[in-house]
Amino acid sequence: MRKRNNFKHLTSKDRDRLHALCFGGYSQKAIAEVLGVSPSAVSRELNRYGRKTWRYNAVRAQADADRKRLNSKCPGMKIEENPELKKYILGELQQLRSPDEIAGRMKLKNMTPRIGTNAIYKWLYSPSGQPYCKYLCTRRHKRRGQSNWGQKALIPNRISFRNKPDLPNLVHAEGDLFVSPIKSHDKTSGLLIVIPTTHLLTGNLIPNKTREVIVPAVRKITDTLPVDTCTWDNGIENVHHQEFGVDSYFCDRGSPWQKPHVESSIGLIRKWFLPKGTSLSTVTDEIFQSQLHLLNGKYRKSLGYRSAYEVSFERGIIKKVPSIPLLKAIAFR
Protein backbone atom coordinates (compact mmCIF):
# COMPACT_ATOMS: atom_id res chain seq x y z
CA MET A 1 0.00 0.00 0.00
CA ARG A 2 1.40 3.39 -1.00
CA LYS A 3 2.19 5.63 1.95
CA ARG A 4 0.32 8.92 1.99
CA ASN A 5 2.49 12.05 2.00
CA ASN A 6 2.25 14.53 4.86
CA PHE A 7 -0.63 16.97 4.35
CA LYS A 8 -1.08 20.52 5.59
CA HIS A 9 -3.52 23.35 4.97
CA LEU A 10 -2.36 26.60 3.44
CA THR A 11 -2.25 29.41 5.99
CA SER A 12 -2.82 33.13 5.51
CA LYS A 13 0.93 33.64 5.29
CA ASP A 14 1.22 30.90 2.66
CA ARG A 15 -1.47 32.54 0.54
CA ASP A 16 0.21 35.94 0.77
CA ARG A 17 3.48 34.42 -0.44
CA LEU A 18 1.69 32.49 -3.16
CA HIS A 19 0.01 35.71 -4.33
CA ALA A 20 3.33 37.55 -4.55
CA LEU A 21 5.32 34.73 -6.15
CA CYS A 22 2.64 33.76 -8.66
CA PHE A 23 2.40 37.25 -10.12
CA GLY A 24 6.16 37.72 -9.86
CA GLY A 25 6.51 35.25 -12.72
CA TYR A 26 7.59 32.15 -10.73
CA SER A 27 6.47 28.70 -11.82
CA GLN A 28 4.10 26.55 -9.77
CA LYS A 29 6.91 24.09 -9.04
CA ALA A 30 9.15 26.85 -7.66
CA ILE A 31 6.28 28.24 -5.54
CA ALA A 32 5.56 24.75 -4.16
CA GLU A 33 9.19 24.35 -3.07
CA VAL A 34 9.07 27.68 -1.22
CA LEU A 35 5.77 26.85 0.52
CA GLY A 36 6.75 23.25 1.28
CA VAL A 37 3.75 21.73 -0.52
CA SER A 38 3.26 19.76 -3.70
CA PRO A 39 2.85 21.55 -7.07
CA SER A 40 -0.64 20.08 -7.35
CA ALA A 41 -1.65 21.92 -4.14
CA VAL A 42 -0.59 25.24 -5.71
CA SER A 43 -2.43 24.35 -8.91
CA ARG A 44 -5.65 23.51 -7.06
CA GLU A 45 -5.48 26.73 -5.05
CA LEU A 46 -5.14 28.86 -8.20
CA ASN A 47 -7.76 26.90 -10.13
CA ARG A 48 -10.43 27.63 -7.52
CA TYR A 49 -10.71 31.09 -9.04
CA GLY A 50 -11.25 31.80 -12.73
CA ARG A 51 -8.07 33.35 -14.07
CA LYS A 52 -9.82 34.80 -17.10
CA THR A 53 -12.22 36.94 -15.05
CA TRP A 54 -10.03 38.18 -12.19
CA ARG A 55 -6.61 37.75 -10.62
CA TYR A 56 -5.89 35.56 -7.57
CA ASN A 57 -6.26 37.50 -4.33
CA ALA A 58 -4.84 36.12 -1.08
CA VAL A 59 -7.29 38.04 1.14
CA ARG A 60 -10.37 36.69 -0.61
CA ALA A 61 -8.90 33.17 -0.79
CA GLN A 62 -8.22 33.17 2.97
CA ALA A 63 -11.75 34.46 3.69
CA ASP A 64 -13.23 31.66 1.58
CA ALA A 65 -11.06 29.07 3.37
CA ASP A 66 -12.09 30.39 6.79
CA ARG A 67 -15.76 30.21 5.85
CA LYS A 68 -15.41 26.60 4.61
CA ARG A 69 -13.51 25.61 7.74
CA LEU A 70 -16.16 27.18 9.96
CA ASN A 71 -18.95 25.25 8.26
CA SER A 72 -17.10 21.94 8.03
CA LYS A 73 -17.28 19.07 10.47
CA CYS A 74 -14.43 18.68 12.91
CA PRO A 75 -13.58 16.02 15.52
CA GLY A 76 -15.44 16.63 18.74
CA MET A 77 -17.82 19.18 17.25
CA LYS A 78 -20.81 17.62 19.06
CA ILE A 79 -19.02 17.92 22.40
CA GLU A 80 -17.69 21.43 21.81
CA GLU A 81 -21.12 22.74 20.78
CA ASN A 82 -22.82 21.34 23.92
CA PRO A 83 -21.37 22.83 27.16
CA GLU A 84 -23.44 20.54 29.41
CA LEU A 85 -22.30 17.41 27.58
CA LYS A 86 -18.68 18.61 27.69
CA LYS A 87 -18.95 19.36 31.42
CA TYR A 88 -20.36 15.88 32.12
CA ILE A 89 -17.61 14.14 30.12
CA LEU A 90 -14.88 16.18 31.81
CA GLY A 91 -16.32 15.39 35.23
CA GLU A 92 -16.27 11.68 34.47
CA LEU A 93 -12.73 11.84 33.06
CA GLN A 94 -11.57 13.56 36.24
CA GLN A 95 -13.05 10.61 38.17
CA LEU A 96 -10.69 8.40 36.09
CA ARG A 97 -13.52 6.97 34.00
CA SER A 98 -12.47 5.68 30.60
CA PRO A 99 -14.27 6.84 27.43
CA ASP A 100 -15.80 3.37 27.14
CA GLU A 101 -17.20 3.63 30.69
CA ILE A 102 -18.58 7.12 30.01
CA ALA A 103 -20.29 6.15 26.75
CA GLY A 104 -21.67 2.92 28.22
CA ARG A 105 -23.05 4.68 31.29
CA MET A 106 -24.74 7.32 29.13
CA LYS A 107 -26.38 4.57 27.12
CA LEU A 108 -27.48 2.77 30.29
CA LYS A 109 -29.11 5.94 31.65
CA ASN A 110 -30.66 6.82 28.25
CA MET A 111 -29.07 10.24 28.45
CA THR A 112 -29.63 12.80 25.71
CA PRO A 113 -27.62 14.00 23.97
CA ARG A 114 -25.44 10.90 23.97
CA ILE A 115 -22.10 10.15 22.39
CA GLY A 116 -20.12 7.00 21.64
CA THR A 117 -16.68 5.79 22.68
CA ASN A 118 -14.97 6.50 19.36
CA ALA A 119 -16.40 10.03 19.27
CA ILE A 120 -14.99 10.76 22.73
CA TYR A 121 -11.55 9.50 21.69
CA LYS A 122 -11.65 11.58 18.50
CA TRP A 123 -12.46 14.64 20.56
CA LEU A 124 -9.66 13.89 23.04
CA TYR A 125 -7.14 13.47 20.23
CA SER A 126 -8.26 16.71 18.54
CA PRO A 127 -6.70 20.11 19.40
CA SER A 128 -9.77 20.96 21.50
CA GLY A 129 -9.59 17.84 23.66
CA GLN A 130 -5.85 17.19 23.95
CA PRO A 131 -5.49 19.19 27.21
CA TYR A 132 -7.76 16.57 28.85
CA CYS A 133 -5.80 13.50 27.65
CA LYS A 134 -3.94 13.65 30.98
CA TYR A 135 -6.98 11.98 32.56
CA LEU A 136 -6.62 8.85 30.37
CA CYS A 137 -4.83 5.87 31.89
CA THR A 138 -2.34 5.87 28.98
CA ARG A 139 -2.03 9.70 28.88
CA ARG A 140 -1.61 9.29 25.14
CA HIS A 141 -2.36 12.37 23.01
CA LYS A 142 -2.87 10.56 19.72
CA ARG A 143 -4.00 7.21 18.42
CA ARG A 144 -1.33 4.56 18.56
CA GLY A 145 -0.16 3.59 15.10
CA GLN A 146 -0.37 0.04 13.81
CA SER A 147 2.77 -1.77 12.76
CA ASN A 148 2.99 -3.04 9.23
CA TRP A 149 3.24 -6.75 10.00
CA GLY A 150 3.49 -7.62 6.31
CA GLN A 151 7.00 -6.19 5.94
CA LYS A 152 8.80 -9.03 7.73
CA ALA A 153 8.90 -12.68 6.72
CA LEU A 154 11.23 -14.31 9.27
CA ILE A 155 9.74 -17.82 9.29
CA PRO A 156 10.88 -19.95 6.30
CA ASN A 157 8.29 -22.24 4.69
CA ARG A 158 5.62 -20.74 6.91
CA ILE A 159 2.17 -22.43 6.63
CA SER A 160 -0.97 -20.77 7.99
CA PHE A 161 -2.87 -22.51 10.79
CA ARG A 162 -5.92 -22.43 8.50
CA ASN A 163 -4.26 -25.04 6.27
CA LYS A 164 -3.63 -27.64 8.96
CA PRO A 165 -5.46 -30.96 8.37
CA ASP A 166 -8.71 -31.44 10.25
CA LEU A 167 -8.91 -35.17 10.82
CA PRO A 168 -10.46 -36.79 13.91
CA ASN A 169 -7.45 -39.03 14.63
CA LEU A 170 -4.89 -36.22 14.65
CA VAL A 171 -3.73 -34.61 17.89
CA HIS A 172 -3.28 -30.86 17.56
CA ALA A 173 -1.30 -28.72 19.96
CA GLU A 174 -0.45 -25.05 20.54
CA GLY A 175 2.95 -23.78 21.67
CA ASP A 176 4.42 -20.52 22.91
CA LEU A 177 7.05 -18.96 25.17
CA PHE A 178 6.67 -16.66 28.16
CA VAL A 179 9.70 -14.68 29.21
CA SER A 180 11.36 -12.89 32.09
CA PRO A 181 11.05 -9.09 32.34
CA ILE A 182 13.30 -7.23 29.90
CA LYS A 183 14.75 -4.98 32.60
CA SER A 184 16.11 -7.98 34.50
CA HIS A 185 18.32 -8.99 31.51
CA ASP A 186 17.33 -12.57 32.27
CA LYS A 187 17.11 -14.68 29.11
CA THR A 188 15.37 -17.61 30.83
CA SER A 189 12.02 -18.45 29.20
CA GLY A 190 9.22 -20.89 29.76
CA LEU A 191 8.30 -23.20 26.89
CA LEU A 192 4.68 -24.35 27.06
CA ILE A 193 2.80 -26.73 24.74
CA VAL A 194 -0.92 -27.35 25.28
CA ILE A 195 -3.26 -29.92 23.75
CA PRO A 196 -6.53 -27.99 23.35
CA THR A 197 -8.90 -30.98 23.39
CA THR A 198 -7.77 -32.10 26.86
CA HIS A 199 -6.10 -28.89 28.22
CA LEU A 200 -2.97 -30.93 28.99
CA LEU A 201 -0.01 -28.65 29.79
CA THR A 202 3.59 -29.69 29.15
CA GLY A 203 6.69 -27.56 29.13
CA ASN A 204 10.19 -26.77 30.32
CA LEU A 205 12.23 -23.80 31.45
CA ILE A 206 14.97 -22.99 28.92
CA PRO A 207 17.99 -20.71 29.46
CA ASN A 208 17.66 -18.88 26.12
CA LYS A 209 15.98 -18.97 22.70
CA THR A 210 18.89 -20.21 20.61
CA ARG A 211 18.56 -23.08 18.16
CA GLU A 212 20.79 -25.32 20.31
CA VAL A 213 18.31 -24.96 23.20
CA ILE A 214 14.83 -24.51 21.68
CA VAL A 215 14.99 -27.43 19.21
CA PRO A 216 15.91 -30.15 21.78
CA ALA A 217 13.38 -28.73 24.25
CA VAL A 218 10.54 -28.99 21.74
CA ARG A 219 11.62 -32.44 20.53
CA LYS A 220 11.71 -33.68 24.12
CA ILE A 221 7.99 -32.87 24.42
CA THR A 222 6.91 -34.01 20.94
CA ASP A 223 8.77 -37.32 21.36
CA THR A 224 6.91 -38.14 24.60
CA LEU A 225 3.42 -37.05 23.48
CA PRO A 226 1.52 -38.25 20.36
CA VAL A 227 1.32 -34.72 18.92
CA ASP A 228 0.82 -34.51 15.14
CA THR A 229 0.64 -30.74 14.56
CA CYS A 230 1.48 -27.64 16.55
CA THR A 231 0.46 -24.01 16.08
CA TRP A 232 3.02 -21.31 16.87
CA ASP A 233 3.29 -17.56 16.64
CA ASN A 234 5.78 -15.75 14.39
CA GLY A 235 8.54 -15.26 16.98
CA ILE A 236 12.11 -15.56 15.82
CA GLU A 237 12.59 -18.56 18.14
CA ASN A 238 10.45 -20.60 15.71
CA VAL A 239 12.71 -20.08 12.69
CA HIS A 240 13.98 -23.67 12.97
CA HIS A 241 10.49 -25.19 13.18
CA GLN A 242 11.37 -27.81 10.57
CA GLU A 243 13.59 -29.48 13.19
CA PHE A 244 10.89 -29.64 15.87
CA GLY A 245 9.82 -33.15 14.87
CA VAL A 246 6.17 -32.11 14.36
CA ASP A 247 4.26 -30.41 11.56
CA SER A 248 4.24 -26.70 12.42
CA TYR A 249 1.60 -24.12 11.48
CA PHE A 250 1.53 -20.42 12.27
CA CYS A 251 -0.89 -17.71 13.32
CA ASP A 252 -1.28 -14.54 11.32
CA ARG A 253 1.31 -11.92 12.15
CA GLY A 254 0.29 -9.93 15.20
CA SER A 255 -2.60 -12.31 16.02
CA PRO A 256 -1.63 -14.40 19.07
CA TRP A 257 -5.34 -14.86 19.95
CA GLN A 258 -5.51 -17.42 17.13
CA LYS A 259 -3.93 -19.92 19.57
CA PRO A 260 -6.17 -19.16 22.55
CA HIS A 261 -5.54 -22.29 24.62
CA VAL A 262 -1.83 -21.75 25.13
CA GLU A 263 -2.36 -18.02 25.73
CA SER A 264 -4.97 -18.71 28.44
CA SER A 265 -2.72 -21.40 29.95
CA ILE A 266 0.14 -18.92 30.22
CA GLY A 267 -2.34 -16.59 31.88
CA LEU A 268 -3.14 -19.32 34.43
CA ILE A 269 0.54 -19.81 35.22
CA ARG A 270 0.96 -16.06 35.60
CA LYS A 271 -2.11 -15.84 37.83
CA TRP A 272 -1.32 -18.76 40.11
CA PHE A 273 2.45 -18.92 40.36
CA LEU A 274 4.65 -16.69 38.19
CA PRO A 275 3.21 -13.16 37.88
CA LYS A 276 4.64 -10.74 35.37
CA GLY A 277 7.90 -9.34 36.64
CA THR A 278 9.13 -12.70 37.95
CA SER A 279 12.67 -13.52 36.88
CA LEU A 280 12.39 -17.12 35.69
CA SER A 281 16.03 -17.86 36.54
CA THR A 282 14.90 -17.94 40.19
CA VAL A 283 12.56 -20.87 39.44
CA THR A 284 13.92 -24.38 39.13
CA ASP A 285 12.57 -26.77 36.54
CA GLU A 286 11.42 -29.06 39.37
CA ILE A 287 9.22 -26.29 40.77
CA PHE A 288 7.92 -25.47 37.28
CA GLN A 289 6.98 -29.11 36.64
CA SER A 290 5.12 -29.27 39.97
CA GLN A 291 3.17 -26.14 38.98
CA LEU A 292 2.15 -27.71 35.66
CA HIS A 293 1.25 -30.89 37.52
CA LEU A 294 -1.09 -28.95 39.84
CA LEU A 295 -2.83 -27.22 36.91
CA ASN A 296 -3.20 -30.52 35.02
CA GLY A 297 -4.89 -32.01 38.07
CA LYS A 298 -7.46 -29.24 38.47
CA TYR A 299 -11.09 -30.10 37.69
CA ARG A 300 -12.23 -28.04 34.73
CA LYS A 301 -15.79 -27.13 33.88
CA SER A 302 -15.01 -27.37 30.15
CA LEU A 303 -14.01 -31.02 30.68
CA GLY A 304 -17.12 -31.90 32.67
CA TYR A 305 -15.33 -31.22 35.97
CA ARG A 306 -12.64 -33.73 35.15
CA SER A 307 -8.91 -33.06 35.12
CA ALA A 308 -6.67 -32.79 32.07
CA TYR A 309 -4.86 -35.93 33.28
CA GLU A 310 -8.10 -37.97 33.40
CA VAL A 311 -9.29 -36.94 29.92
CA SER A 312 -5.80 -37.37 28.39
CA PHE A 313 -5.52 -40.86 29.92
CA GLU A 314 -8.96 -41.85 28.56
CA ARG A 315 -8.00 -40.72 25.06
CA GLY A 316 -4.64 -42.46 25.10
CA ILE A 317 -2.56 -39.29 25.02
CA ILE A 318 -0.74 -40.27 28.22
CA LYS A 319 -0.20 -43.79 29.54
CA LYS A 320 -0.11 -42.89 33.22
CA VAL A 321 -0.45 -39.91 35.52
CA PRO A 322 3.00 -38.74 36.64
CA SER A 323 3.62 -38.53 40.36
CA ILE A 324 5.13 -35.11 41.08
CA PRO A 325 4.93 -33.56 44.57
CA LEU A 326 2.79 -30.44 44.78
CA LEU A 327 4.42 -29.07 47.89
CA LYS A 328 7.07 -27.21 45.93
CA ALA A 329 4.45 -25.46 43.75
CA ILE A 330 2.33 -24.52 46.75
CA ALA A 331 5.35 -23.32 48.72
CA PHE A 332 6.54 -21.15 45.83
CA ARG A 333 3.09 -19.61 45.54
C-alpha positions in Angstrom: 0.0 0.0 0.0 1.4 3.4 -1.0 2.2 5.6 2.0 0.3 8.9 2.0 2.5 12.1 2.0 2.3 14.5 4.9 -0.6 17.0 4.3 -1.1 20.5 5.6 -3.5 23.3 5.0 -2.4 26.6 3.4 -2.2 29.4 6.0 -2.8 33.1 5.5 0.9 33.6 5.3 1.2 30.9 2.7 -1.5 32.5 0.5 0.2 35.9 0.8 3.5 34.4 -0.4 1.7 32.5 -3.2 0.0 35.7 -4.3 3.3 37.6 -4.5 5.3 34.7 -6.1 2.6 33.8 -8.7 2.4 37.2 -10.1 6.2 37.7 -9.9 6.5 35.3 -12.7 7.6 32.2 -10.7 6.5 28.7 -11.8 4.1 26.6 -9.8 6.9 24.1 -9.0 9.1 26.9 -7.7 6.3 28.2 -5.5 5.6 24.7 -4.2 9.2 24.3 -3.1 9.1 27.7 -1.2 5.8 26.8 0.5 6.8 23.3 1.3 3.7 21.7 -0.5 3.3 19.8 -3.7 2.9 21.6 -7.1 -0.6 20.1 -7.3 -1.6 21.9 -4.1 -0.6 25.2 -5.7 -2.4 24.3 -8.9 -5.7 23.5 -7.1 -5.5 26.7 -5.1 -5.1 28.9 -8.2 -7.8 26.9 -10.1 -10.4 27.6 -7.5 -10.7 31.1 -9.0 -11.2 31.8 -12.7 -8.1 33.3 -14.1 -9.8 34.8 -17.1 -12.2 36.9 -15.1 -10.0 38.2 -12.2 -6.6 37.7 -10.6 -5.9 35.6 -7.6 -6.3 37.5 -4.3 -4.8 36.1 -1.1 -7.3 38.0 1.1 -10.4 36.7 -0.6 -8.9 33.2 -0.8 -8.2 33.2 3.0 -11.7 34.5 3.7 -13.2 31.7 1.6 -11.1 29.1 3.4 -12.1 30.4 6.8 -15.8 30.2 5.8 -15.4 26.6 4.6 -13.5 25.6 7.7 -16.2 27.2 10.0 -19.0 25.3 8.3 -17.1 21.9 8.0 -17.3 19.1 10.5 -14.4 18.7 12.9 -13.6 16.0 15.5 -15.4 16.6 18.7 -17.8 19.2 17.3 -20.8 17.6 19.1 -19.0 17.9 22.4 -17.7 21.4 21.8 -21.1 22.7 20.8 -22.8 21.3 23.9 -21.4 22.8 27.2 -23.4 20.5 29.4 -22.3 17.4 27.6 -18.7 18.6 27.7 -19.0 19.4 31.4 -20.4 15.9 32.1 -17.6 14.1 30.1 -14.9 16.2 31.8 -16.3 15.4 35.2 -16.3 11.7 34.5 -12.7 11.8 33.1 -11.6 13.6 36.2 -13.0 10.6 38.2 -10.7 8.4 36.1 -13.5 7.0 34.0 -12.5 5.7 30.6 -14.3 6.8 27.4 -15.8 3.4 27.1 -17.2 3.6 30.7 -18.6 7.1 30.0 -20.3 6.1 26.8 -21.7 2.9 28.2 -23.0 4.7 31.3 -24.7 7.3 29.1 -26.4 4.6 27.1 -27.5 2.8 30.3 -29.1 5.9 31.6 -30.7 6.8 28.3 -29.1 10.2 28.4 -29.6 12.8 25.7 -27.6 14.0 24.0 -25.4 10.9 24.0 -22.1 10.2 22.4 -20.1 7.0 21.6 -16.7 5.8 22.7 -15.0 6.5 19.4 -16.4 10.0 19.3 -15.0 10.8 22.7 -11.6 9.5 21.7 -11.6 11.6 18.5 -12.5 14.6 20.6 -9.7 13.9 23.0 -7.1 13.5 20.2 -8.3 16.7 18.5 -6.7 20.1 19.4 -9.8 21.0 21.5 -9.6 17.8 23.7 -5.9 17.2 24.0 -5.5 19.2 27.2 -7.8 16.6 28.9 -5.8 13.5 27.7 -3.9 13.6 31.0 -7.0 12.0 32.6 -6.6 8.8 30.4 -4.8 5.9 31.9 -2.3 5.9 29.0 -2.0 9.7 28.9 -1.6 9.3 25.1 -2.4 12.4 23.0 -2.9 10.6 19.7 -4.0 7.2 18.4 -1.3 4.6 18.6 -0.2 3.6 15.1 -0.4 0.0 13.8 2.8 -1.8 12.8 3.0 -3.0 9.2 3.2 -6.8 10.0 3.5 -7.6 6.3 7.0 -6.2 5.9 8.8 -9.0 7.7 8.9 -12.7 6.7 11.2 -14.3 9.3 9.7 -17.8 9.3 10.9 -19.9 6.3 8.3 -22.2 4.7 5.6 -20.7 6.9 2.2 -22.4 6.6 -1.0 -20.8 8.0 -2.9 -22.5 10.8 -5.9 -22.4 8.5 -4.3 -25.0 6.3 -3.6 -27.6 9.0 -5.5 -31.0 8.4 -8.7 -31.4 10.2 -8.9 -35.2 10.8 -10.5 -36.8 13.9 -7.5 -39.0 14.6 -4.9 -36.2 14.6 -3.7 -34.6 17.9 -3.3 -30.9 17.6 -1.3 -28.7 20.0 -0.4 -25.1 20.5 2.9 -23.8 21.7 4.4 -20.5 22.9 7.1 -19.0 25.2 6.7 -16.7 28.2 9.7 -14.7 29.2 11.4 -12.9 32.1 11.0 -9.1 32.3 13.3 -7.2 29.9 14.7 -5.0 32.6 16.1 -8.0 34.5 18.3 -9.0 31.5 17.3 -12.6 32.3 17.1 -14.7 29.1 15.4 -17.6 30.8 12.0 -18.4 29.2 9.2 -20.9 29.8 8.3 -23.2 26.9 4.7 -24.3 27.1 2.8 -26.7 24.7 -0.9 -27.3 25.3 -3.3 -29.9 23.8 -6.5 -28.0 23.3 -8.9 -31.0 23.4 -7.8 -32.1 26.9 -6.1 -28.9 28.2 -3.0 -30.9 29.0 0.0 -28.7 29.8 3.6 -29.7 29.1 6.7 -27.6 29.1 10.2 -26.8 30.3 12.2 -23.8 31.4 15.0 -23.0 28.9 18.0 -20.7 29.5 17.7 -18.9 26.1 16.0 -19.0 22.7 18.9 -20.2 20.6 18.6 -23.1 18.2 20.8 -25.3 20.3 18.3 -25.0 23.2 14.8 -24.5 21.7 15.0 -27.4 19.2 15.9 -30.2 21.8 13.4 -28.7 24.3 10.5 -29.0 21.7 11.6 -32.4 20.5 11.7 -33.7 24.1 8.0 -32.9 24.4 6.9 -34.0 20.9 8.8 -37.3 21.4 6.9 -38.1 24.6 3.4 -37.0 23.5 1.5 -38.2 20.4 1.3 -34.7 18.9 0.8 -34.5 15.1 0.6 -30.7 14.6 1.5 -27.6 16.6 0.5 -24.0 16.1 3.0 -21.3 16.9 3.3 -17.6 16.6 5.8 -15.8 14.4 8.5 -15.3 17.0 12.1 -15.6 15.8 12.6 -18.6 18.1 10.5 -20.6 15.7 12.7 -20.1 12.7 14.0 -23.7 13.0 10.5 -25.2 13.2 11.4 -27.8 10.6 13.6 -29.5 13.2 10.9 -29.6 15.9 9.8 -33.2 14.9 6.2 -32.1 14.4 4.3 -30.4 11.6 4.2 -26.7 12.4 1.6 -24.1 11.5 1.5 -20.4 12.3 -0.9 -17.7 13.3 -1.3 -14.5 11.3 1.3 -11.9 12.2 0.3 -9.9 15.2 -2.6 -12.3 16.0 -1.6 -14.4 19.1 -5.3 -14.9 19.9 -5.5 -17.4 17.1 -3.9 -19.9 19.6 -6.2 -19.2 22.6 -5.5 -22.3 24.6 -1.8 -21.7 25.1 -2.4 -18.0 25.7 -5.0 -18.7 28.4 -2.7 -21.4 30.0 0.1 -18.9 30.2 -2.3 -16.6 31.9 -3.1 -19.3 34.4 0.5 -19.8 35.2 1.0 -16.1 35.6 -2.1 -15.8 37.8 -1.3 -18.8 40.1 2.4 -18.9 40.4 4.7 -16.7 38.2 3.2 -13.2 37.9 4.6 -10.7 35.4 7.9 -9.3 36.6 9.1 -12.7 38.0 12.7 -13.5 36.9 12.4 -17.1 35.7 16.0 -17.9 36.5 14.9 -17.9 40.2 12.6 -20.9 39.4 13.9 -24.4 39.1 12.6 -26.8 36.5 11.4 -29.1 39.4 9.2 -26.3 40.8 7.9 -25.5 37.3 7.0 -29.1 36.6 5.1 -29.3 40.0 3.2 -26.1 39.0 2.1 -27.7 35.7 1.2 -30.9 37.5 -1.1 -29.0 39.8 -2.8 -27.2 36.9 -3.2 -30.5 35.0 -4.9 -32.0 38.1 -7.5 -29.2 38.5 -11.1 -30.1 37.7 -12.2 -28.0 34.7 -15.8 -27.1 33.9 -15.0 -27.4 30.2 -14.0 -31.0 30.7 -17.1 -31.9 32.7 -15.3 -31.2 36.0 -12.6 -33.7 35.2 -8.9 -33.1 35.1 -6.7 -32.8 32.1 -4.9 -35.9 33.3 -8.1 -38.0 33.4 -9.3 -36.9 29.9 -5.8 -37.4 28.4 -5.5 -40.9 29.9 -9.0 -41.8 28.6 -8.0 -40.7 25.1 -4.6 -42.5 25.1 -2.6 -39.3 25.0 -0.7 -40.3 28.2 -0.2 -43.8 29.5 -0.1 -42.9 33.2 -0.5 -39.9 35.5 3.0 -38.7 36.6 3.6 -38.5 40.4 5.1 -35.1 41.1 4.9 -33.6 44.6 2.8 -30.4 44.8 4.4 -29.1 47.9 7.1 -27.2 45.9 4.5 -25.5 43.8 2.3 -24.5 46.7 5.4 -23.3 48.7 6.5 -21.1 45.8 3.1 -19.6 45.5 
